[in-house]
Amino acid sequence: KAGVTQTPRYLIKTRGQQVTLSCSPISGHRSVSWYQQTPGQGLQFLFEYFSETQRNKGNFPGRFSGRQFSNSRSEMNVSTLELGDSALYLCASSLGTETTREQYFGPGTRLTVT
Amino acid sequence: AQTVTQSQPEMSVQEAETVTLSCTYDTSESDYYLFWYKQPPSRQMILVIRQEAYKQQNATENRFSVNFQKAAKSFSLKISDSQLGDAAMYFCAYRSAYGTGTASKLTFGTGTRLQVTL
């Protein structure tokens, strides 16, 4: 079974621009979570989507948004990029059921904002 | 809110030896899950082992085992017969067992970088 895939793997953007990252979960998984990893703040939860609905959201400004499609693929968008948004963005998928929600991570998208 | 603390930023172990990574957490919940994830230089987060809080028996996965002390809120990872491929960042993580929304969130510690030497 194919793992979680994220595209693109690397991205360089300029301050003020916007960016969209994509995540394709493991086949059959209906839940997708996003995390931001930086040297200063570590791993922080952004949000989770299940069946096209945002189920949980972390403490990030409104510039960070996401969505999930009917095939469970998810995108996250960051508008008006700031230097501090430079990070590794990790996506994780899980079945989404109550008892089997072990999360499997993708390889991440490395975003650099200049 | 839950917090996870890893007090060892770096650890070193010789090949074939045993090393223990520490993790403590703070929560008011009685039911939850604890995890150890490994992040090698490739940055891919890999699940190493999981522990359900309601289970008293410590989880074991091949060379990896945990020492789960619920009352002390401690969750350490023991790696036996260390191999060069074990070199990575190791993250301890907490997940609530309650609800459907908030329960999905993983709260991570700051990580421990493990070096394996010959």
Interface residues (C-beta under 8 A of the other chain):
Chain A: S31 S33 Y35 G42 L43 F45 E48 F50 R55 N56 G58 L88 L90 A92 S94 E98 R101 E102 Q103 Y104 F105 G106 P107 G108 R110
Chain B: Y37 S42 R43 Q44 M45 I46 L47 R50 F91 R95 T100 G101 T102 A103 S104 K105 L106 T107 F108 G109 T110 G111
